Structure formats: C-alpha cells, structure tokens
C-alpha cells in the first residue's frame, strides 16, 4: 500500500463545493451631467406641484369671493348655500385659468428677452451701449411699470381694476431681475447669497399677494355683473315642479299650487319655480317673478321622502297642464 503523496507547500487547497462567483465590478460613479439632469427633473416636478397647489388655491378663493359678492347683492348669505370646495373650483375654472395664462405668457417673454441680452453680452461685452443701458436702467422701467399699476387702480374701470395688481406683481419681478443685471456692471457688487435668498423670498410673497389680489378683483367684478344681470336671466334657469305628499307652504310671487286626488291625502303640486343652486344635498329654488325688491329663496332637501322634483325646460311656455286647485280646509266652528 503506497503512502499518500504530500501536497506541495503553498499550493491552494481544492474547494469542497462549486467555485465562488467572481466579484461584481465596482459601480461607476454617477456623472456630473446625469446628477445635474436628475436634480433638474426633481426641481421641475417640485415646481409643477407648487404651481398646481397655487392654482387650486386661486380657484377656491376666486369661487368663494364671486359667490359671496353675488349672494350679497342678491340679498342672500353665501353661507346658507353650503358650497363645498368642489363647487368653488367648478365655478372658477373657466375664469381663473386666464390669470396663469397671462402670467405664463409674461414669463415666456422674459425668457426670450433674457436670452437675447445674455447672448449680446457674451458676444460684445458690457461695453456695448445697449447691454450697459439695459443693465443700468431697467430698474427705472420696473418702477414705471409699478406706477402704471397704481394708475390703473385709480382709474377704477372694471378692466383696470382687475389688471392693476397683476401689473404691480410683474413690476416687482422685473425689479428683482434688474437688480441681478446690475451685478454685471463694472465696479458693481453682487448680493450675498443670504441677502439674495431673503430678497427672492420677499418678492415671491409679494407676487403671490398680487395674484390673489387679482383673483379677488376679478371675482368681485364677475360676481357684480352676474348679480346685476340676474333678473334678466331668471327665465333661463331650469324650471322646477314639485309633487309632495303634504303641503310645503311655498309662498312666493309667481308660484302656483294645485292638488291631485281627493279625500284626506291629496298630492300637492307646485310650479313656477326655478333652480338657483344645487349644492350640499339641497336644492335652492326661486320663483319666476323674483325681483331684487321681493325675492324668496326656498331650500329643500334633494332626497326628501314624499317629494318628487320635475325639471322642465320650457322657454316658450308650452307646458300648461296643472292639477285642479286644492280644496280649502273647512273652517273650524268655535263655540261662543
């Protein structure tokens, strides 16, 4: 029997199991370009989220101010209507969308101007008369635009009343841009990062105030116009007829009451009503002969038991079917 052959010193031992996998190559560090791209995407998404939040707040605020103004001129309390956030937003989309559209158009115009100025500065330097003039005197143009906004406010017309705060907000942004351009002038001192951050924050607050101020004025004008034209628009509102198991005692100018059936349980029929609002689970109704001098608003639950609503579109007055008049209750005799 032969003796086992001794292994050579320093030879690696054979593994008992399968060979271990090769180590993964080290991950390549992220390039600066990719990192900057990712950071830009994150900032863009954050800007979109912030802008959507501001736009939603504008919609809600506009809807509330407009409803408050219109209800006040009609002699109502807006709180009675019980409108929700969804009601305010749906009533504001068509009007408020113009404000961010104008703001976006002004922003695009600023980008075009800034690109033109920067390219001219790079090609010709700060010694160019046009480049130097813009950097040195743009602040005066911004102050003039702000004075123009104040003048529009003093005029007091509906259009200028709406445009005044928007012009002032744009002038404040233009002033901030003028301050940044002055930093390119020879011998000028740029703002410290902390100072510039505080300045930008203050300008952002003032611009937000300007946007909400514009929405307030716009909503006030629109609510006033809707209220003034409401009397002429009553006949265009959806007509409403009500059938109920019991008397609802609706007393308003132009409302007709009739009954169907006989005996102790007649069915009551009301016509001559118009749908003013449907919100908060209630119908708010006015009569055909509503006037600012004498107007009645009836509030009824939309899902009340024993009540059926019929919505009628009849601008030509073709629907003339009605129940017979309700029998008057017999007088109760009292003993002397």
Secondary structure, 3 states (H helix, E strand, C coil): CCCCCCCCCCCCCCCCCCCCCCCCCCCCCCCHHHHHHHHHHHHHHHHHHHHHHHHHHHHHHHHHHHHHHHHHHCCCCHHHHCCCHHHHHHCCHHHHHHHHHHHHHHHHHHHHHHHHHHHHHHHHCCCCHHHHHHHHHHHHHHHHHHHHHHHHHHHCCHHHHHHHHHHHHHHHHHHHHHHHHHCCCCCCCCCCHHHHHHHHHHHHHHHHHHHHHHHHHHHHHHHHHHHHCHHHHHHHCCEEEEEECCCCCCCCCCCEEEEECCCCCCEEEEEEEEEEEEECCEEEEEECCCCCCCCCEEEEECCCCCEEEEEECCCCCCCCCCCECCCCCCCCCCCC
